[in-house]
Structures are given as structure tokens and as C-alpha cells.
């Protein structure tokens, strides 16, 4: 068998130190361009490949970030995972994706995470307990809750949008269109996103002298939203059902629109105006033209990457909590219909 080339072999052929070879293959490390060129040329000639596992044993850094997600049928999260992975790769890190099952115990997942010696963890899953995040942070691993709010004063970081303001915007848009019978389809009752969106929505309605006309729960699932829509709009009497509905996220709002049109034979927005939350790419599709409260996914990702790198480089850094603004994207699903009795 041919002996594999080592960093020492590359250093000798390139005429540089072994540490220069190491720096060449360490993302973000300082190395002169002439040195880098010599090292890369020697590595090509020798067929050298750096050993990431060996580097991990030496530096105790794997340069891997675990991303824990669930419910990837929600169109918001595949976009986030793709962009976050690219962003972290730009800084020399790679993403290790874990899919959390709805029934999976936090302790079981924690054991899996610890086996890979990841440098940090981003939790996208709203189903995992805050205890998992705290256990990881207590083990010295930086943890960021993405699109969730962490407990103030704790050791877990969080990056979220201003969900309460988004709920207010949704109410303002529907009230401005003249609607009075306004419904709300909630996500997961115990999630911070649903709690804050609904709180803002209710507060804005109350400020205008109104309250929610009807409320159901979709549990942030497509099927759950379909059931919720059937329950809310089953009456044949237009006066007994909402003329508009705010849905806690776009994934559910799309299901609601499909159900209204195909099953209940109701027109959007002529019979029912619909507004969602997230502004996923599918919201702009012509078949939906869904009005939505936009979360700035790119800004959330930039904040997540920044906090993660700071926490990895300084294990004494305090937990950070970032809240980013949202904005209303108006499309055809909430267009005002002249002469409509709201």
C-alpha cells in the first residue's frame, strides 16, 4: 500500500513549516498568499488530504454546527437551513442536520448531539423543551434558539422576529380593509411565536373596539389548518362566519386557502380575506398571492451566525437576545372588495 502523504511531507516539499500547512487548511487563519500557493501546489503533487478528524482531536474543535429541526414541511425552515448552512460555510463551519421527531425525548437527542462534539447548536424545532437547550448550554456548548424566545437571564441565546408587532400589522391591515368579523387560526398553543402573534393581533383589535370573531387551532400543521378552516367556515350563512382570517403562519394559510376554495366553495378575497405570517416563497405564487407578515430570514441568519461565532471564540460571553422587525407584504388575498359587507 502507498503511504498517505502527511502535513510534514507537504511542508518539506513546499519549504515551509508544518504550522504554515495547518494554517493554510484552517478557515480564517492568517497565511501569506505566496505560502498558501506553495502549500497547495505541494499538496496537489503529493495527493495530500487534510484529516479533519485528527484536527478535531488536536484542537478540540470540530468546526461543525448542529442544526436541530422538525416539521420541515413548513416552507420557512428549508429556506433558513439552506441559507444558514451557506453562511456558516463562509466562516469555515459545516452544518450537521438533526431531524427531531415529534415523539423524541430531549435526553435521547442530547446524547446524539454530544457524540459528535459539535461546536455549537441551533435549535429550529419548536417542539423541543427549553430543558434541552439549557442542558447543552450547561455542557459548555453555545446554543441559539432560532425563531423562539429564550428565558431572560439564562445561558441560551435567541434570535426572533417581533412577532407581537407582526400580529398588530395583520389586524391593522384587515381593519383598514373594512373587516369586522375577523378570525384567528392559531399555531401551537404553547409556542412563543403563536403567543406573541396572537397577543399583538388581539391588542390591535381591542384598540379599535373589536375582538376576535372566531378562533381555532391549526397546530402549525397543514392538516390541522385544513380542519381548523372547516370548523371556522362551515356555516352557510355568511354572517355566521368570518369575512377575514389571520393565520399564524403561511404554511397553514396556504392550507386554509386551498380548503376555502376547493371544499367550501368560498372565494379569496371576495368571500374571505386571508393573511399569513413568514412570507415564504410560495406566498408570492400566482395561485395564492398570499398577503403575509414577512420575517427577515437573512437578517435572522446573520444574527445567528454572528452570535454563534462570538460564543465559540469566547466561552465567557453573555447570552444574547435579538429581536428583528417585520413588515407587511400585501397581495391579492387581502384585496379590498368594494361594496362587500364585512
C-alpha positions, 0 to 999 in steps of 0.5 A: 500500500502507498503511504498517505502523504502527511502535513510534514511531507507537504511542508518539506516539499513546499519549504515551509513549516508544518504550522504554515500547512495547518494554517493554510487548511484552517478557515480564517487563519492568517497565511501569506498568499505566496505560502498558501500557493506553495502549500497547495501546489505541494499538496496537489503533487503529493495527493495530500488530504487534510484529516479533519478528524485528527484536527478535531482531536488536536484542537478540540474543535470540530468546526461543525454546527448542529442544526436541530429541526422538525416539521420541515414541511413548513416552507420557512425552515428549508429556506433558513437551513439552506441559507444558514448552512451557506453562511456558516460555510463562509466562516469555515463551519459545516452544518450537521442536520438533526431531524427531531421527531415529534415523539423524541425525548430531549435526553435521547437527542442530547446524547446524539448531539454530544457524540459528535462534539459539535461546536455549537447548536441551533435549535429550529424545532419548536417542539423541543423543551427549553430543558434541552437547550439549557442542558447543552448550554450547561455542557459548555456548548453555545446554543441559539434558539432560532425563531423562539424566545429564550428565558431572560437571564439564562445561558441560551441565546435567541434570535426572533422576529417581533412577532407581537408587532407582526400580529398588530400589522395583520389586524391593522391591515384587515381593519383598514380593509373594512373587516369586522368579523375577523378570525384567528387560526392559531399555531401551537398553543404553547409556542412563543411565536403563536403567543406573541402573534396572537397577543399583538393581533388581539391588542390591535383589535381591542384598540379599535373596539373589536375582538376576535370573531372566531378562533381555532387551532391549526397546530402549525400543521397543514392538516390541522389548518385544513380542519381548523378552516372547516370548523371556522367556515362551515356555516352557510350563512355568511354572517355566521362566519368570518369575512377575514382570517389571520393565520399564524403562519403561511404554511397553514394559510396556504392550507386554509386557502386551498380548503376555502376554495376547493371544499367550501366553495368560498372565494379569496378575497371576495368571500374571505380575506386571508393573511399569513405570517413568514412570507415564504416563497410560495406566498408570492405564487400566482395561485395564492398571492398570499398577503403575509407578515414577512420575517427577515430570514437573512437578517435572522441568519446573520444574527445567528451566525454572528452570535454563534461565532462570538460564543465559540471564540469566547466561552465567557460571553453573555447570552444574547437576545435579538429581536428583528422587525417585520413588515407587511407584504400585501397581495391579492388575498387581502384585496379590498372588495368594494361594496362587500359587507364585512 
